Amino acid sequence: MVADAVEDKIRTISQWKEVEVIELNIQPDHVHLVCSIPPKMSVSEYMGILKGKTAIMLFKSYPSLRQKPYWGNHFWSRGYFVSTVGVDEEKVKRYVKYQEDEERKEDGTADLKLFDIP
């Protein structure tokens, strides 16, 4: 399953780069990640490695992903959202952990599963 491969690769890369994964939630069309990046690494460096390595692995493992015309042979979008967490860290971690359930309740897309490609 694609979602499992994405999660495994994110965790492997994070361990390799000494990034602590605090919460990780794979959504049908995006990923929520709360992590602690060491000061020696920039956020943009980590995200570049993470997106690049996962995309290469996924396109090799699931060649059919390249056939999606709306992706233009890119697995990830160009940008990402990042924010530092301080006092409300627990709230952010809960949000990421339970986001999928909430989104599915709100928009009725329980059947949409981008990452469930066999």
N, C-alpha and C positions, 0 to 999 in steps of 0.2 A: 504494500500500500504506500502511496506517495507520501502521505502525512507522516507515517512512521519513518520513512527514509529522510524526510526533511528534519524531523526531530532528532534522529540519530546523528545526522551530519552537523546540525547546530551544536549539539552537546559535545561531539568529538572535536570540532574546531574550537569551541570555547575552552575545553580542557587543554588543548594544545597551546592556546594563546593565554592561558591562565586567567580566563574570564569566568567568574562564578555565575552560573545560571540560577537565578532565584525563583523565577516563574517563567513558564513557557506554555503558550497556548496556540495551537495550530488551528486557524479558522479556514473555512472553505476557500477564501480568496486572499487571505493575509495572515500574518503572524504577529502575535503579541509576545514580547520578550522583556522581562525585567532582569537585568544583569548588573554585575559589578565589574567594571573594566579597570585593570591596573593603571596607575598614573603614567606608566611608561608608554602606553598605547593610546592613540587618539580614537575617538568614537568613529570618525570617518574611516580610519584604517581598519578597525575591527569590522565595520559594516561592509567595506569593500571586500575583505577576505571572506566574510561569511556569505555574502551574496554570490561572489564569484565562484567559490568552491562548491556551494550547494547547487548552483545552476549547472555547472559542468557535470557534476555527479548525476543530477536528475536527467539531463538530456542524454547522457550515456545509458543510464538505466531504463529510461522511459522515452525512447525516440519519438513516440507518438505525441509527446508534448510539443515538439517543434511544429507539428501540423496545425496548431491553433493559429488561425490567421490574425487574430487580434493581439497576439503577443509579439509578433514581429521578431521571432527567434530570441526573445528575451524572457527569462523566467520571472525576474523581479522588476518592479518599476524602478525608475531612476532614484527617486527620493525615499526618505524615511522620516519618521518623527522621532525626536529624542528629547528627553527632559531629564533634568536631575531630580532626584527624590531626596527629601529630607524628612520633615516631621510627619508627613502623611504616607510614608513608605508602606505601611500595612494596608492602607486603603488601596493604593496602587496595585499591590500584590494580589489582593482579593479581586479587584477589577479584572486583572489579566486572567486569573485562574478561572473565574466564572463568566467571562465575557461571551463565550460561545453559546451557553445556555440562554443568556439574556437576549443576544442578537436573534437567535432563532425564534424565541417567543415573540419578539417585537415585529420582525419582518416576515414571519411565516415561511422561511426558506429552509426548513428542516430537511428537505429533500436535495438541496443543492450541496454537492460535495466535490469540489474541485480536486481535493487531495485524495479521493477514494478511487483513483484510476488504478486498476489492477496491473 
